[in-house]
Amino acid sequence: MSNETELVNAQLSLRPNLRVMSTWHKPLMVNVTLMTALVLVSTVGLFLDDRVLLNESIWLKPLKFGFAFAVYSATLAWLLTKLKKAKRFGWWFGLMFAVFGITDVAVIALAASQGTFSHFAEGDSMVNQIVQTVFQYGVPPLLISNLVIGILVLVQRTGDRALSWALRAGLLLSTAGMAVAFALIPASYAGERTVTDANGDKVAMSVGHGIGDPDGTGMPLTNWSSTGGDLRVPHFIGLHGIHVLLLTVLVLAVLAARVAWLRDDRVRAGLVGAVAIGYTGLFAVTTWQAARGQSLIHPDSSTLLAMAGAVLVAAAVALVTVAAGRRRAGSAKELVTAV
């Protein structure tokens, strides 16, 4: 297959329309529909309900989870159509992700509607018992199903080189993003404490999303901790790595229509690899930063040095890739001219 044909196929594969989307994994698309509805309901709640938990509206968490699951489930629904082998096997794990994703987010919305915590609470109320039981049995299947789908993508080619590498690296990053939240929870232990929910009731907790300040908030928009580390930072960065890499593939495919040396899929794959290296560095550094109890917006010299190292390595890979691509394009043009 020629580079031009692969480029056209890559562009078409990243341009969803209603007819094509109707072929996507249906249980995951049901998930997307329900999560979109939750986002709309939560948005209304932000304006009509003035109850707050840890300095943020009770509806902000279900809004964020609804949005994240809608985007990620749509990505998986599309990705499963790209599998050339074990498609039925992948379908069942897509179903697993859809079912447990809906269940887990549903109890988050339930807790929010009751004005209480969904994560880390140790109370014996009926709502909390339901939430924690669902999390105990519902979160691991999300990680397992995502990991299995990632393995299926790793062992087969699902597009041109650039798209295949974006999907492989992106799914590994998303799986790591899910796992890192579990890994960092013990670091947030700050002893038994009580916090007040939106109803004025005291709720017992021993861990939280913050490290150094377990209930820290304060960052604009995200409300991540501005006074300590926050496990939500690397969790978010890892989970959405696949979307950054897919966007990179799309941008490169569009630019290739004007830039001759980008039509070589080896060049686009190399640039996707450079972005993946830089993004993985960002994920690793923010994980290390959070584990040390350091806020994202207050990096020390060690954090900045590590980040600079990741950027330099990614830039070096990108420069080598571009130089090689331009050289091959120049050689091909000279050959055509000579002929």
Secondary structure, DSSP 8 states (H G I E B T S, - for coil): --HHHHHHHHHHHT---HHHHTTS-HHHHHHHHHHHHHHHHHHHHHHH---EETTEETTHHHHHHHHHHHHHHHHHHHHGGG-SSSHHHHHHHHHHHHHHHHHHHHHHHHHHHTTS-SSSB---SHHHHHHHHHHHHHHHHHHHHHHHHHHHHHTS--SSHHHHHHHHHHHHHHHHHHHHHHHHGGGG---SEEEE-TTS-EEEES--SEESSTT--B-TTT--BSSSEETHHHHHHHHTHHHHHHHHHHHHHHHTTT-GGGGSHHHHHHHHHHHHHHHHHHHHHHHHHHHTT--TTS--HHHHHHHHHHHHHHHHHHHHHHHHHHHHHHHHHHHHHH-
